[in-house]
Amino acid sequence: MQTFSTPDLTDAAPDAQVIELQWRNFGAHPRFAGQAVTIKCHEDNSLVKQAVGEAGAGRVLVVDGGGSLRRALLGDMLAEEAARNGWSGLVINGAVRDVDEIATTALGVKALGATPLKTEKRGEGQRDICLQFGGARIAPGNYIYADNNGVVVSAEPLV
């Protein structure tokens, strides 16, 4: 992974967007980047489970869980599967669980918080749609750059 700093990226590319949320790092990689695959779901991680089972090819799974902290959209088993399948990381507008295990997983994970409760699998949600949260619009294929400063979204590659 090429080294970058999101403050430097936003200085050099003023059209880049920042997802204006206060993120917590959960994965072993605090810096990660890749093209976005998008999922919108609420307290149901069926589509997340399906996506991490696919070849990640260095992409970033961006999950809009509506900011809910009631149910975890990612746990240790799905994080391990994502790492095995080559995902660069996940950006989750929601919660995760199994945080001690995820912390040792070779993956970037940004989320709003943690909860011990898993989701129910109802098969609900949408994939590969434009998302809007945290003051940013995230389209499938956009470039995502995440580090300890935050998450940047760009239609064009920045590094």
C-alpha positions in Angstrom: 0.0 0.0 0.0 1.3 3.4 -1.0 1.7 5.8 1.9 -0.6 8.8 1.9 -2.1 11.3 4.3 -5.8 12.3 3.9 -5.0 15.9 4.9 -2.4 16.1 2.1 -4.9 14.5 -0.3 -7.6 17.1 0.5 -5.1 19.9 0.2 -4.0 18.7 -3.2 -7.6 17.8 -4.4 -10.1 20.3 -3.1 -12.9 18.6 -5.0 -12.5 15.5 -2.9 -15.1 14.9 -0.3 -14.7 14.0 3.3 -17.1 11.8 5.1 -17.7 14.0 8.1 -18.1 11.5 10.9 -16.0 10.7 13.9 -14.5 7.3 13.0 -13.0 4.7 15.2 -10.3 2.3 13.9 -11.0 -1.4 14.5 -8.8 -3.3 12.0 -5.0 -3.9 12.1 -4.5 -1.5 9.2 -5.4 2.1 10.2 -4.5 3.3 6.6 -6.2 1.7 3.6 -7.5 2.7 0.2 -9.3 1.2 -2.8 -12.3 1.5 -5.1 -15.7 1.5 -3.4 -18.3 -1.2 -3.4 -21.4 0.2 -1.7 -24.1 -1.4 0.5 -27.0 0.2 2.2 -28.6 -1.9 5.0 -30.2 -1.4 8.4 -29.4 -3.8 11.2 -29.1 -6.7 8.6 -25.7 -7.6 7.4 -26.8 -10.3 4.8 -25.3 -8.3 1.9 -22.1 -7.6 3.9 -21.6 -11.3 4.4 -22.2 -12.0 0.7 -19.8 -9.3 -0.4 -16.8 -10.3 1.9 -17.2 -13.8 0.5 -16.2 -12.4 -3.0 -12.7 -11.5 -4.2 -12.0 -8.1 -2.9 -9.2 -7.2 -5.3 -8.0 -4.4 -3.0 -11.4 -2.7 -2.9 -13.2 -1.0 0.0 -16.6 -2.0 1.1 -18.6 1.1 2.2 -21.6 0.2 4.3 -24.3 2.7 5.1 -26.1 1.2 8.2 -27.9 4.5 8.9 -25.6 5.2 11.8 -27.2 2.5 13.9 -25.2 1.3 16.9 -27.9 -1.2 17.9 -26.6 -4.1 15.8 -23.1 -5.0 14.5 -22.8 -5.1 10.7 -19.3 -6.7 11.0 -17.9 -9.3 13.3 -14.6 -11.3 13.5 -15.6 -14.1 11.2 -16.7 -11.7 8.4 -13.6 -9.5 8.9 -11.3 -12.6 8.6 -13.1 -13.6 5.4 -12.7 -10.1 4.0 -9.0 -10.2 4.7 -8.6 -13.7 3.2 -10.4 -12.6 0.1 -8.3 -9.5 -0.5 -10.5 -6.6 0.6 -8.5 -3.5 1.6 -11.0 -2.4 4.2 -14.5 -1.5 5.3 -16.0 1.8 6.1 -19.2 1.3 8.2 -21.7 3.9 9.1 -22.7 1.8 12.0 -21.3 -0.7 14.5 -19.0 -3.7 14.7 -18.4 -6.4 17.3 -15.6 -8.8 18.3 -13.4 -5.7 18.4 -10.4 -7.5 20.0 -10.3 -10.1 17.2 -10.8 -7.5 14.4 -7.9 -5.5 15.9 -5.6 -8.3 14.9 -7.1 -8.9 11.4 -5.0 -7.7 8.4 -7.7 -5.4 7.3 -8.7 -1.7 7.6 -12.0 -1.2 9.5 -13.6 2.2 10.2 -16.9 2.3 12.1 -18.8 4.5 14.4 -18.7 2.2 17.4 -19.2 -1.3 18.8 -22.0 -3.4 20.2 -22.1 -7.1 21.2 -25.4 -7.7 19.3 -25.4 -9.4 15.9 -27.9 -8.6 13.2 -30.7 -10.8 12.0 -30.2 -12.1 8.5 -33.4 -11.1 6.6 -31.8 -10.6 3.2 -32.6 -6.9 3.1 -30.6 -4.1 1.8 -29.2 -2.6 -1.5 -25.9 -3.0 -3.2 -24.0 -1.0 -5.8 -26.0 2.2 -5.3 -25.0 5.8 -4.5 -24.8 6.4 -0.8 -25.2 9.7 1.0 -24.0 10.1 4.6 -21.7 12.2 6.6 -22.0 15.1 4.1 -20.5 13.0 1.3 -21.9 11.1 -1.8 -20.2 7.8 -2.4 -20.8 6.1 -5.7 -19.7 2.5 -6.6 -16.2 2.8 -8.1 -15.3 6.0 -6.3 -11.8 6.0 -4.7 -11.7 5.7 -0.9 -8.7 6.8 1.2 -8.8 6.2 5.0 -6.3 6.9 7.7 -6.3 8.2 11.3 -7.5 11.6 10.1 -10.7 10.4 8.4 -12.1 9.1 5.2 -11.8 10.8 1.8 -13.9 10.0 -1.3 -12.9 11.0 -4.8 -14.2 10.2 -8.3 -10.6 10.1 -9.6 -7.6 8.4 -8.1 -5.5 10.7 -5.9 -2.4 8.6 -5.5 
